[in-house]
Amino acid sequence: MTLFIIIVLLVGAVGYVRLAPTDFAKWHVPVTEVANKDMMGGVFRVISANEDDLQRFHQIALQTDNTDHIAGHPDDGHVTYRTRTKWIGFPDFTTVQHVDGQLRVHGRLRFGKADLGVNKTRVDAWLAQLKN
């Protein structure tokens, strides 16, 4: 009986992570950080960029598995993406904004306190592709 309860709780938790509604307005917010910063649950990156770089970043992000565009548009200078982990489907959000000749990028998790560097790795990989 205890095993059954544990299984039901685990399935419920995974179901919630996958099916919980997303309040796009909560995640699609301006990126105000102006310096690179690593945190337990995410990352900020700031690089010099022109307006075309945001469109290129957009294409790079959309080519990433399990990543979808949830708000904004490159023409507006502000875009937000959701990337889900492969197995459980944990959502991470990445917002990128072109401001004052910079791309400001904020990658962060939705659930929990630490992302084990996943957002840092993804954002840094996207920016490395952008530089090539």
C-alpha positions, 0 to 999 in steps of 0.5 A, spaced: 500 500 500 505 504 501 508 503 494 502 504 491 501 511 495 508 513 493 507 511 485 501 515 485 504 521 488 510 521 484 505 520 478 501 526 480 508 531 481 510 529 474 503 530 471 503 537 475 510 539 472 508 537 465 500 540 465 501 546 470 498 552 466 503 558 465 502 565 466 506 568 460 506 575 463 510 572 469 515 570 465 515 575 459 518 581 463 524 586 461 531 583 463 534 589 467 540 586 469 546 589 466 552 584 468 553 577 467 551 573 473 550 566 475 545 563 480 543 557 483 536 557 479 539 561 473 543 565 469 544 572 466 548 574 460 549 580 457 553 581 450 554 587 445 549 586 440 546 589 434 538 588 432 540 582 427 543 578 433 536 578 436 533 575 430 539 570 430 538 568 437 531 567 436 532 562 430 538 558 435 533 558 440 527 555 436 532 549 433 533 547 440 529 540 442 523 541 447 524 549 446 518 553 444 517 561 443 511 563 448 511 571 448 514 577 444 517 577 438 524 579 435 521 585 432 519 588 438 526 587 441 523 582 447 522 574 446 521 569 451 522 561 450 520 555 454 525 549 454 522 543 457 527 537 460 527 531 456 524 526 461 520 529 466 518 536 462 521 541 467 520 548 464 525 553 464 524 560 461 529 564 457 528 571 456 532 575 451 532 583 450 535 587 445 537 594 449 542 599 448 546 595 443 546 589 448 543 582 448 540 581 455 539 574 457 535 571 463 535 563 463 531 561 470 527 555 472 520 555 474 520 549 479 525 548 485 531 552 487 537 549 483 537 548 476 544 544 477 547 549 471 542 547 466 540 554 464 547 556 464 549 551 459 544 552 455 544 560 455 552 559 454 551 554 448 546 559 445 550 565 445 556 561 443 552 559 436 551 566 436 558 568 436 560 563 430 
